[in-house]
Amino acid sequence: DLQVQIIESCPREEIAKLLEEMPSDDRVDVLEEVEQDAVDEILPLMSTEEREDVELLRSYEDDACGAEMSSDFIRLHEGMTVGQAIAEIGAQTHLMETVYYLYVLDDAERLVGIVSAKDLLRRINRQDEPIEGFMKSKGTLVTVDANDRREEAIRLVEKYDFVAIPVVDCDGKMLGVITHDDVLD
């Protein structure tokens, strides 16, 4: 209630900047509670990327995995080495709330593998080793579709004891992650 009160009463430019600093899923949750007129005034003041992110997450039905996901995740690319992956993490971590897994994407942004941060750090002295050699790959990946009901994410997180589960679209393009704390909420 206090967050909503602040958003509705403070200067819109300040609120837009504040919202851009929040995790994407939390940002959308709080905007769902705010009067639509205020949201309509705030969204144009946000960066194009952040505004598009809000609009994407708000486009899903309330009980869909897409509505629960965070679009903040570490993106790695096929063919990277351990050294390149570590450098990429350094470039992206300022955007992250937490880093559990690192998601390996192809050129079309489709999920092709997952690397745990722990596995990557174990290889820190092997900078030239390709990440493809130790990532979990396509046949073993567990994902949810953005349009799946949230109960499916809950079931999979419970079954596999995941910290986070990737959310993809019908073409396998990675859209975000649902973390265990979001599932618990």
C-alpha positions in Angstrom: 0.0 0.0 0.0 2.8 2.4 0.8 4.6 1.7 -2.5 1.4 2.4 -4.4 0.9 5.6 -2.4 4.4 6.8 -3.2 4.1 5.9 -6.9 0.8 7.7 -7.2 1.9 10.9 -5.3 5.5 11.5 -6.3 6.8 13.1 -9.5 6.4 10.7 -12.4 10.0 11.2 -13.7 11.4 10.1 -10.3 9.1 7.1 -10.2 10.1 6.0 -13.7 13.8 6.1 -12.7 13.0 4.2 -9.4 11.0 1.5 -11.2 13.8 1.0 -13.7 16.1 0.0 -10.8 13.6 -2.7 -9.5 13.7 -6.3 -10.6 11.4 -6.7 -13.6 8.9 -9.0 -11.9 8.6 -6.8 -8.8 8.2 -3.7 -11.0 5.2 -5.2 -12.8 3.7 -6.5 -9.6 3.6 -3.0 -8.1 2.4 -1.4 -11.3 -0.6 -3.8 -11.2 -1.7 -2.2 -8.0 -1.4 1.4 -9.3 -4.2 3.4 -11.0 -4.0 2.9 -14.7 -3.9 6.7 -15.3 -0.7 6.8 -13.3 0.8 3.8 -15.1 0.0 5.5 -18.5 1.9 8.6 -17.4 4.9 6.7 -16.0 5.5 4.1 -18.8 6.5 6.7 -21.5 9.1 8.1 -19.1 10.9 4.8 -18.8 13.6 3.7 -21.3 12.3 1.9 -24.3 13.8 -1.4 -23.2 12.3 -1.3 -19.7 8.9 -0.1 -21.0 8.8 -3.0 -23.5 9.7 -5.4 -20.7 6.9 -4.1 -18.5 4.4 -4.4 -21.4 5.5 -7.9 -22.2 5.1 -9.1 -18.6 1.8 -7.4 -18.2 0.5 -9.0 -21.5 0.3 -12.5 -19.9 -2.7 -13.7 -17.9 -2.3 -13.4 -14.1 -1.8 -17.1 -13.5 0.6 -17.7 -16.5 4.3 -18.3 -16.0 5.0 -15.3 -18.2 3.3 -13.0 -15.6 5.5 -14.5 -12.8 8.9 -14.4 -14.6 11.7 -12.0 -14.3 13.4 -11.1 -17.6 16.6 -10.4 -15.7 19.0 -13.3 -16.3 22.6 -13.9 -17.4 22.7 -14.5 -21.2 25.7 -16.4 -22.6 26.2 -17.5 -26.2 27.1 -20.7 -27.8 30.8 -21.1 -28.5 31.9 -19.0 -25.5 34.9 -20.0 -23.4 35.1 -19.9 -19.6 37.0 -16.6 -19.8 34.5 -15.0 -22.2 31.6 -16.2 -20.0 33.2 -14.7 -16.9 33.7 -11.4 -18.7 30.1 -11.5 -19.9 28.9 -12.1 -16.3 30.8 -9.1 -15.2 29.2 -7.0 -17.9 25.7 -8.2 -17.0 25.6 -8.6 -13.2 24.7 -5.0 -12.5 21.3 -5.8 -14.0 20.8 -8.9 -11.8 19.1 -9.4 -8.5 20.7 -12.8 -8.0 22.8 -15.1 -10.2 21.9 -18.8 -9.9 22.3 -20.2 -13.4 23.7 -18.9 -16.6 21.6 -19.4 -19.7 23.3 -20.3 -23.0 21.4 -19.0 -26.1 21.9 -19.5 -29.8 21.8 -16.6 -32.3 18.0 -16.7 -32.3 17.9 -16.3 -28.5 16.7 -19.9 -28.1 17.8 -21.7 -24.9 20.4 -24.4 -25.8 22.0 -24.9 -22.4 22.4 -24.0 -18.8 25.6 -23.5 -16.8 25.6 -23.2 -13.0 27.7 -20.4 -11.7 29.4 -22.9 -9.4 30.5 -25.1 -12.4 31.8 -22.1 -14.2 33.8 -20.9 -11.2 35.3 -24.3 -10.7 36.9 -23.8 -14.1 38.2 -20.3 -13.6 41.8 -21.4 -14.2 40.8 -23.0 -17.6 39.9 -19.7 -19.4 40.0 -21.3 -22.9 37.7 -24.2 -22.1 34.4 -24.1 -24.1 31.3 -23.9 -21.9 29.6 -26.3 -24.2 31.6 -29.1 -22.8 30.1 -28.8 -19.3 26.7 -27.1 -19.8 23.5 -29.0 -19.4 22.1 -29.2 -22.9 18.9 -29.4 -24.8 17.9 -33.0 -24.0 18.2 -32.5 -20.3 16.7 -29.0 -19.9 13.5 -28.5 -17.9 11.6 -25.4 -18.9 8.1 -23.9 -18.8 6.2 -22.1 -21.5 5.3 -18.5 -20.8 1.6 -19.4 -21.3 1.7 -22.5 -18.9 -0.2 -22.0 -15.7 2.0 -21.1 -12.7 1.1 -24.4 -11.1 3.3 -26.1 -13.7 6.3 -24.0 -12.5 5.5 -24.8 -8.9 5.3 -28.5 -9.7 8.7 -28.5 -11.6 10.5 -26.4 -9.0 9.2 -28.8 -6.3 10.0 -32.0 -8.3 13.6 -31.0 -9.3 14.4 -28.8 -6.3 15.4 -26.0 -8.7 16.5 -22.5 -7.6 15.1 -21.1 -10.9 13.4 -22.4 -14.0 13.7 -20.9 -17.5 10.6 -19.6 -19.2 10.5 -19.9 -23.0 8.0 -19.2 -25.8 6.6 -21.8 -28.2 9.7 -21.5 -30.4 12.1 -22.1 -27.5 13.2 -18.4 -27.3 14.2 -17.7 -23.7 12.0 -15.0 -22.2 12.9 -15.1 -18.5 13.1 -17.1 -15.3 10.9 -17.9 -12.4 12.9 -18.2 -9.2 12.1 -20.4 -6.3 11.2 -17.3 -4.1 8.6 -16.2 -6.7 7.2 -19.7 -6.7 7.0 -19.7 -2.9 5.2 -16.3 -3.0 
